[in-house]
Amino acid sequence: MSRAFVKETAESAPPPERMIDDGPNLVTEEGLAQITAHVARIEEAMRGEANVLLRETLARDLRYWEIRKASAVVAPAAEPGKVGLGSSVTITRNNREQKFRIVGVDQADAAQGMISFRSPLASAIMGAGVGDVVEAPEPLGEIEIVAIHTAPG
């Protein structure tokens, strides 16, 4: 039989570790609160969990969130009138208006209009001001900053 069809891991193998970026974990105040809440929620879940496999998964997730919390740095406020982490931004791109908030990696949720500062779109407009037109690589193209609102936290 080909090795391609042999199961390499046991059913009871611990889950693989979650990937963690090197360096500081830039966050908003709300992002730090969410990370703290994740840690508390997982610690509480572990107290009552008897299933060994589930406890291993919870322990792995707890390690991830504890590292994310330990490396969290609340980003300083953006320069007035400039796009920065924590800014809510309105742009026009491809003849379409878009509104979103730039947040830390763990807080990003596109469905809620929150994008990571590491995303290509956020990276392209960081430091820009209202009225600026940014020429970003395709597929982003030309991006005009229409409005910037610095959200609390």
NORGI-V426402 format. One record per run of one state. SS is the DSSP state (alpha for helix, beta for strand, coil for the rest). FROM is the first residue (numbers start at 1). LEN is the number of residues. If there is no record, write none. Layout:
BEGIN
ss->SS from->FROM len->LEN
ss->SS from->FROM len->LEN
END
This chain:
BEGIN
ss->coil from->1 len->2
ss->alpha from->3 len->3
ss->coil from->6 len->19
ss->beta from->25 len->3
ss->coil from->28 len->1
ss->alpha from->29 len->20
ss->coil from->49 len->3
ss->alpha from->52 len->19
ss->coil from->71 len->1
ss->beta from->72 len->3
ss->coil from->75 len->7
ss->beta from->82 len->1
ss->coil from->83 len->4
ss->beta from->87 len->7
ss->coil from->94 len->2
ss->beta from->96 len->8
ss->coil from->104 len->1
ss->alpha from->105 len->3
ss->coil from->108 len->1
ss->beta from->109 len->1
ss->alpha from->110 len->3
ss->coil from->113 len->1
ss->beta from->114 len->3
ss->coil from->117 len->3
ss->alpha from->120 len->6
ss->coil from->126 len->3
ss->beta from->129 len->1
ss->coil from->130 len->3
ss->beta from->133 len->4
ss->coil from->137 len->4
ss->beta from->141 len->10
ss->coil from->151 len->3
END
